[in-house]
Amino acid sequence: MYSQLFVRLAVATAFLSAVADRLGFWGAPGTANASWGNWANFVAYSNQLNFFAPAAMGNVLAIGATILEVIFALLLLIGYRTRLAALLSGSLLTIFALMMTLSFGIKVTFNYSVWVGASACFLLGSYRNFALSVDTYLERLKKK
């Protein structure tokens, strides 16, 4: 029960932390806690990952990734549609890992534990019941 909750919280906070970084909440570019530090640096990084896409699509892809990370994080935090959110999060992280590998090499994916995160999401997605979740609460309401 608590291991599921831990995975949900760990993945959700990782997604939200990355979003906070690209919005400058962890500090300015170049400071100790910031990987990107601002939106422009994140879009430049995203463009490197999405080398196959036209540069004009860069902002759209960066916005799309950010929106998905926020949605998946919120779903995992509250435990709503948890199985689907976990599987989609694992898929998103796998896509990130593959693009990082193609763009920068496999080592960087290990530095950021992207494969570990994806694996944790897929493992979480293999469960059918999620204690301490909105899903469980809604199931109980249905049975009444």
GIWONOR-V684551 format. One record per backbone hydrogen bond with DSSP energy under -1.0 kcal/mol. CO is the residue of the C=O (numbers start at 1). NH is the residue of the N-H. If there is no record, write none. Layout:
# GIWONOR-V684551
CO_NH, CO_NH
This chain:
# GIWONOR-V684551
1_5, 2_6, 3_7, 4_8, 5_9, 6_10, 7_11, 8_12, 9_13, 10_14, 11_15, 12_16, 13_17, 14_18, 15_19, 16_20, 17_21, 18_22, 19_23, 20_25, 21_24, 24_27, 28_31, 31_34, 38_42, 39_43, 40_44, 41_45, 42_46, 43_47, 44_48, 45_49, 46_50, 50_53, 54_57, 55_58, 57_61, 58_62, 59_63, 60_64, 61_65, 62_66, 63_67, 64_68, 65_69, 66_70, 67_71, 68_72, 69_73, 70_74, 71_75, 72_76, 73_77, 74_78, 75_79, 75_80, 78_134, 79_135, 81_85, 82_86, 83_87, 84_88, 85_89, 86_90, 87_91, 88_92, 89_93, 90_94, 91_95, 92_96, 93_97, 94_98, 95_99, 96_100, 97_101, 98_102, 99_103, 100_104, 101_105, 106_110, 107_111, 108_112, 109_114, 113_117, 114_118, 115_119, 116_120, 117_121, 118_122, 119_123, 120_124, 121_125, 123_126, 124_127, 133_137, 134_138, 135_139, 136_140, 137_141, 138_142, 139_143
